Each structure stands twice: as structure tokens, then as C-alpha cells.
Amino acid sequence: MAQARRRFAGRPEVRFYIRDYAREDLPGTYLLIVSPLWIHHLEDSGKQMLMRKIFSA
């Protein structure tokens, strides 16, 4: 995260949030959501719920 923040420093259109969006609502709307490598640990129903949440953000 620190490396990404440095890389995009000075770019106000790039924002970083650290949150558990499987359990929390996503504030606002987004052009891109990047996820760490943990989604494969969810059950299929959890993956589907998470993808619906992301696509509606």
C-alpha cells in the first residue's frame, strides 16, 4: 500500500481505502476496485454477494 501511495502521490483522482467491503458498505462510486488475494477463501455464495456489492458501487 505504501508503494502504491508513493507511486500515485499528486494524483487527487486516485484514492486508497482499506476496508472489509465484504462486511462494510462501499461509500460513493468507483471506476475501479482492486482487491487483495483473499476472495478465493470465501464460499461461492460469499463470492457472489461480494461481486454484486462491487458491481453496484
C-alpha positions in Angstrom: 0.0 0.0 0.0 2.8 2.4 0.9 4.4 1.8 -2.5 1.1 2.4 -4.3 0.6 5.6 -2.4 4.0 6.9 -3.3 3.5 5.9 -7.0 0.2 7.8 -7.2 1.2 10.8 -5.0 0.0 14.0 -6.5 -2.9 12.3 -8.3 -6.0 13.5 -6.5 -8.2 11.3 -8.6 -6.6 8.2 -7.1 -7.8 7.3 -3.6 -7.0 4.4 -1.4 -9.3 2.8 1.2 -8.5 -0.1 3.4 -11.8 -1.8 4.4 -13.5 -5.1 4.7 -16.0 -4.5 1.9 -17.4 -7.9 2.3 -18.9 -6.6 5.6 -19.0 -2.9 5.1 -20.8 -0.7 2.6 -18.7 1.0 -0.1 -19.1 4.7 0.2 -19.5 6.5 -3.2 -19.0 5.1 -6.7 -15.8 3.8 -8.2 -14.3 3.3 -11.7 -12.0 0.6 -10.3 -11.9 -1.6 -7.2 -8.7 -3.6 -6.6 -8.9 -6.5 -4.2 -6.1 -8.4 -2.4 -5.8 -12.1 -2.8 -8.4 -13.3 -0.2 -11.6 -13.7 -2.2 -10.8 -17.3 -3.1 -11.2 -18.1 0.6 -14.9 -17.2 0.5 -17.6 -19.7 -0.1 -19.3 -19.4 -3.6 -22.3 -17.7 -2.1 -20.0 -15.2 -0.4 -18.2 -14.5 -3.6 -21.4 -13.9 -5.4 -22.6 -11.5 -2.7 -19.3 -9.6 -2.8 -19.3 -9.3 -6.6 -22.9 -7.9 -6.5 -21.8 -5.3 -4.0 -18.7 -4.4 -6.0 -20.7 -4.1 -9.3 -23.3 -1.8 -7.7 -20.6 0.5 -6.3 
